[in-house]
Amino acid sequence: MEKHPAEMYKDHLRPFLYSKLEEFKILGYDDVEHESLWSYLIHKKWKQKTELPLYKLAGDILSVKIGDFMNYATVEAFKSSNWLESDEGQEALDELLR
């Protein structure tokens, strides 16, 4: 898999990432991790962008809204979940399809 162009700036962007994580903690979202925020940025915020200057990447990090991030995290959790394969999920699906 090809690396995203922003990966080369990851160490330089680390203070901005931690600043955003601290903001999330103040808002009550203590469980957001560094890597999940980075994944959101790479796969959503910078998905279509090929080359960006460092200052724009930093600005994008600082402009992340908690709602946008949580929407992304929720969708990713459902994508990776085997909830429908569990007994509870199967029962819910059967109930829904009745």
FIKOLZA-1660 file (N, C-alpha, C; in steps of 0.1 Angstrom, whole numbers, plus 5000, padded with zeros to 4 digits):
% residues 98
   i   px   py   pz ch aa at
   1 5008 4988 5000  A  M  N
   1 5000 5000 5000  A  M CA
   1 5009 5012 5000  A  M  C
   2 5005 5022 4992  A  E  N
   2 5013 5034 4990  A  E CA
   2 5011 5043 5002  A  E  C
   3 5021 5050 5007  A  K  N
   3 5020 5059 5018  A  K CA
   3 5014 5072 5013  A  K  C
   4 5006 5078 5022  A  H  N
   4 5000 5090 5020  A  H CA
   4 5011 5101 5021  A  H  C
   5 5010 5112 5012  A  P  N
   5 5020 5122 5013  A  P CA
   5 5022 5129 5026  A  P  C
   6 5011 5129 5034  A  A  N
   6 5012 5136 5048  A  A CA
   6 5021 5128 5058  A  A  C
   7 5023 5115 5055  A  E  N
   7 5030 5106 5064  A  E CA
   7 5044 5112 5066  A  E  C
   8 5050 5119 5057  A  M  N
   8 5064 5124 5058  A  M CA
   8 5064 5135 5069  A  M  C
   9 5053 5141 5071  A  Y  N
   9 5052 5152 5081  A  Y CA
   9 5047 5148 5095  A  Y  C
  10 5044 5135 5097  A  K  N
  10 5038 5131 5109  A  K CA
  10 5045 5135 5121  A  K  C
  11 5058 5134 5122  A  D  N
  11 5065 5138 5134  A  D CA
  11 5064 5153 5136  A  D  C
  12 5064 5161 5126  A  H  N
  12 5062 5176 5127  A  H CA
  12 5048 5180 5131  A  H  C
  13 5038 5171 5128  A  L  N
  13 5024 5174 5131  A  L CA
  13 5020 5169 5145  A  L  C
  14 5029 5161 5151  A  R  N
  14 5025 5155 5164  A  R CA
  14 5020 5165 5174  A  R  C
  15 5027 5177 5176  A  P  N
  15 5022 5186 5186  A  P CA
  15 5007 5191 5183  A  P  C
  16 5004 5192 5170  A  F  N
  16 4990 5196 5167  A  F CA
  16 4980 5185 5169  A  F  C
  17 4984 5173 5167  A  L  N
  17 4976 5161 5170  A  L CA
  17 4973 5161 5185  A  L  C
  18 4983 5162 5193  A  Y  N
  18 4982 5161 5208  A  Y CA
  18 4973 5173 5213  A  Y  C
  19 4975 5185 5207  A  S  N
  19 4967 5196 5210  A  S CA
  19 4952 5193 5208  A  S  C
  20 4949 5187 5196  A  K  N
  20 4935 5184 5193  A  K CA
  20 4930 5173 5202  A  K  C
  21 4938 5163 5206  A  L  N
  21 4934 5153 5215  A  L CA
  21 4931 5159 5229  A  L  C
  22 4939 5169 5233  A  E  N
  22 4936 5176 5246  A  E CA
  22 4923 5183 5245  A  E  C
  23 4920 5189 5234  A  E  N
  23 4907 5196 5232  A  E CA
  23 4895 5186 5233  A  E  C
  24 4897 5174 5227  A  F  N
  24 4887 5164 5228  A  F CA
  24 4885 5160 5242  A  F  C
  25 4896 5159 5250  A  K  N
  25 4895 5155 5264  A  K CA
  25 4887 5165 5272  A  K  C
  26 4889 5178 5269  A  I  N
  26 4882 5188 5276  A  I CA
  26 4867 5187 5273  A  I  C
  27 4864 5183 5261  A  L  N
  27 4850 5181 5257  A  L CA
  27 4843 5168 5262  A  L  C
  28 4852 5160 5269  A  G  N
  28 4846 5148 5275  A  G CA
  28 4849 5135 5267  A  G  C
  29 4857 5136 5256  A  Y  N
  29 4860 5125 5248  A  Y CA
  29 4874 5120 5251  A  Y  C
  30 4876 5113 5262  A  D  N
  30 4889 5109 5267  A  D CA
  30 4895 5097 5260  A  D  C
  31 4887 5089 5253  A  D  N
  31 4892 5077 5247  A  D CA
  31 4897 5078 5232  A  D  C
  32 4897 5090 5227  A  V  N
  32 4902 5092 5213  A  V CA
  32 4917 5090 5214  A  V  C
  33 4922 5082 5205  A  E  N
  33 4936 5079 5204  A  E CA
  33 4943 5086 5193  A  E  C
  34 4956 5088 5194  A  H  N
  34 4964 5095 5184  A  H CA
  34 4963 5088 5170  A  H  C
  35 4964 5075 5170  A  E  N
  35 4963 5068 5157  A  E CA
  35 4949 5069 5151  A  E  C
  36 4939 5069 5159  A  S  N
  36 4925 5069 5152  A  S CA
  36 4923 5083 5147  A  S  C
  37 4928 5094 5153  A  L  N
  37 4927 5107 5148  A  L CA
  37 4935 5108 5135  A  L  C
  38 4947 5103 5135  A  W  N
  38 4956 5103 5123  A  W CA
  38 4949 5095 5111  A  W  C
  39 4943 5084 5115  A  S  N
  39 4935 5076 5105  A  S CA
  39 4924 5084 5099  A  S  C
  40 4916 5092 5107  A  Y  N
  40 4906 5100 5102  A  Y CA
  40 4911 5111 5092  A  Y  C
  41 4922 5117 5096  A  L  N
  41 4928 5127 5087  A  L CA
  41 4932 5121 5074  A  L  C
  42 4939 5110 5074  A  I  N
  42 4944 5104 5062  A  I CA
  42 4933 5099 5053  A  I  C
  43 4923 5092 5059  A  H  N
  43 4912 5086 5051  A  H CA
  43 4900 5095 5048  A  H  C
  44 4898 5106 5055  A  K  N
  44 4887 5114 5053  A  K CA
  44 4891 5128 5049  A  K  C
  45 4898 5135 5058  A  K  N
  45 4901 5149 5055  A  K CA
  45 4911 5151 5044  A  K  C
  46 4921 5142 5042  A  W  N
  46 4931 5144 5032  A  W CA
  46 4929 5133 5021  A  W  C
  47 4918 5127 5020  A  K  N
  47 4916 5116 5011  A  K CA
  47 4919 5120 4996  A  K  C
  48 4914 5131 4992  A  Q  N
  48 4916 5135 4978  A  Q CA
  48 4929 5143 4975  A  Q  C
  49 4935 5147 4986  A  K  N
  49 4947 5156 4984  A  K CA
  49 4960 5148 4982  A  K  C
  50 4968 5153 4973  A  T  N
  50 4980 5146 4970  A  T CA
  50 4992 5153 4977  A  T  C
  51 4993 5165 4976  A  E  N
  51 5005 5173 4982  A  E CA
  51 4999 5185 4989  A  E  C
  52 5002 5186 5002  A  L  N
  52 4998 5198 5009  A  L CA
  52 5010 5204 5017  A  L  C
  53 5010 5217 5018  A  P  N
  53 5020 5223 5026  A  P CA
  53 5018 5220 5041  A  P  C
  54 5028 5220 5048  A  L  N
  54 5028 5217 5063  A  L CA
  54 5018 5226 5070  A  L  C
  55 5017 5239 5067  A  Y  N
  55 5008 5248 5074  A  Y CA
  55 4994 5244 5072  A  Y  C
  56 4990 5239 5060  A  K  N
  56 4977 5235 5057  A  K CA
  56 4973 5222 5064  A  K  C
  57 4983 5213 5065  A  L  N
  57 4980 5201 5073  A  L CA
  57 4978 5204 5087  A  L  C
  58 4986 5213 5093  A  A  N
  58 4984 5217 5107  A  A CA
  58 4970 5224 5109  A  A  C
  59 4967 5232 5100  A  G  N
  59 4954 5239 5100  A  G CA
  59 4942 5229 5100  A  G  C
  60 4944 5219 5091  A  D  N
  60 4933 5209 5090  A  D CA
  60 4932 5201 5103  A  D  C
  61 4943 5198 5110  A  I  N
  61 4942 5191 5122  A  I CA
  61 4935 5200 5133  A  I  C
  62 4938 5212 5134  A  L  N
  62 4932 5221 5144  A  L CA
  62 4918 5224 5141  A  L  C
  63 4913 5222 5129  A  S  N
  63 4899 5225 5125  A  S CA
  63 4890 5213 5126  A  S  C
  64 4895 5201 5130  A  V  N
  64 4887 5189 5131  A  V CA
  64 4876 5191 5142  A  V  C
  65 4864 5188 5138  A  K  N
  65 4853 5189 5148  A  K CA
  65 4850 5175 5153  A  K  C
  66 4847 5175 5166  A  I  N
  66 4845 5162 5173  A  I CA
  66 4834 5154 5166  A  I  C
  67 4823 5161 5162  A  G  N
  67 4812 5154 5155  A  G CA
  67 4816 5147 5143  A  G  C
  68 4824 5154 5135  A  D  N
  68 4829 5147 5122  A  D CA
  68 4838 5135 5125  A  D  C
  69 4847 5137 5135  A  F  N
  69 4855 5126 5139  A  F CA
  69 4847 5114 5144  A  F  C
  70 4837 5117 5153  A  M  N
  70 4829 5106 5159  A  M CA
  70 4821 5099 5148  A  M  C
  71 4816 5106 5138  A  N  N
  71 4808 5100 5127  A  N CA
  71 4817 5090 5120  A  N  C
  72 4830 5094 5117  A  Y  N
  72 4839 5086 5110  A  Y CA
  72 4842 5073 5119  A  Y  C
  73 4845 5075 5132  A  A  N
  73 4849 5064 5141  A  A CA
  73 4837 5054 5142  A  A  C
  74 4825 5059 5142  A  T  N
  74 4813 5051 5143  A  T CA
  74 4812 5042 5131  A  T  C
  75 4813 5048 5119  A  V  N
  75 4812 5040 5107  A  V CA
  75 4823 5030 5106  A  V  C
  76 4835 5034 5110  A  E  N
  76 4846 5024 5109  A  E CA
  76 4844 5013 5119  A  E  C
  77 4838 5016 5131  A  A  N
  77 4836 5005 5140  A  A CA
  77 4825 4995 5135  A  A  C
  78 4815 5000 5128  A  F  N
  78 4805 4991 5122  A  F CA
  78 4811 4983 5111  A  F  C
  79 4820 4989 5103  A  K  N
  79 4827 4982 5092  A  K CA
  79 4835 4970 5097  A  K  C
  80 4842 4973 5108  A  S  N
  80 4851 4962 5113  A  S CA
  80 4844 4953 5123  A  S  C
  81 4832 4956 5126  A  S  N
  81 4825 4947 5136  A  S CA
  81 4819 4935 5130  A  S  C
  82 4819 4924 5138  A  N  N
  82 4812 4912 5134  A  N CA
  82 4799 4911 5142  A  N  C
  83 4792 4922 5144  A  W  N
  83 4781 4923 5153  A  W CA
  83 4770 4914 5147  A  W  C
  84 4767 4914 5134  A  L  N
  84 4757 4906 5128  A  L CA
  84 4759 4891 5129  A  L  C
  85 4772 4888 5131  A  E  N
  85 4775 4874 5132  A  E CA
  85 4774 4868 5146  A  E  C
  86 4772 4877 5156  A  S  N
  86 4771 4873 5169  A  S CA
  86 4756 4869 5171  A  S  C
  87 4753 4862 5182  A  D  N
  87 4740 4857 5186  A  D CA
  87 4730 4869 5188  A  D  C
  88 4735 4879 5194  A  E  N
  88 4728 4891 5197  A  E CA
  88 4724 4899 5184  A  E  C
  89 4734 4900 5175  A  G  N
  89 4732 4906 5162  A  G CA
  89 4722 4898 5154  A  G  C
  90 4723 4885 5154  A  Q  N
  90 4714 4877 5146  A  Q CA
  90 4700 4878 5151  A  Q  C
  91 4698 4878 5164  A  E  N
  91 4685 4880 5170  A  E CA
  91 4679 4893 5166  A  E  C
  92 4687 4904 5166  A  A  N
  92 4682 4917 5163  A  A CA
  92 4678 4917 5148  A  A  C
  93 4686 4911 5140  A  L  N
  93 4683 4910 5125  A  L CA
  93 4671 4902 5122  A  L  C
  94 4669 4891 5129  A  D  N
  94 4657 4883 5127  A  D CA
  94 4644 4891 5132  A  D  C
  95 4646 4898 5143  A  E  N
  95 4634 4906 5148  A  E CA
  95 4631 4917 5137  A  E  C
  96 4641 4923 5132  A  L  N
  96 4639 4934 5122  A  L CA
  96 4633 4929 5110  A  L  C
  97 4636 4917 5105  A  L  N
  97 4631 4912 5093  A  L CA
  97 4617 4905 5094  A  L  C
  98 4612 4904 5106  A  R  N
  98 4599 4898 5107  A  R CA
  98 4588 4907 5103  A  R  C
% end
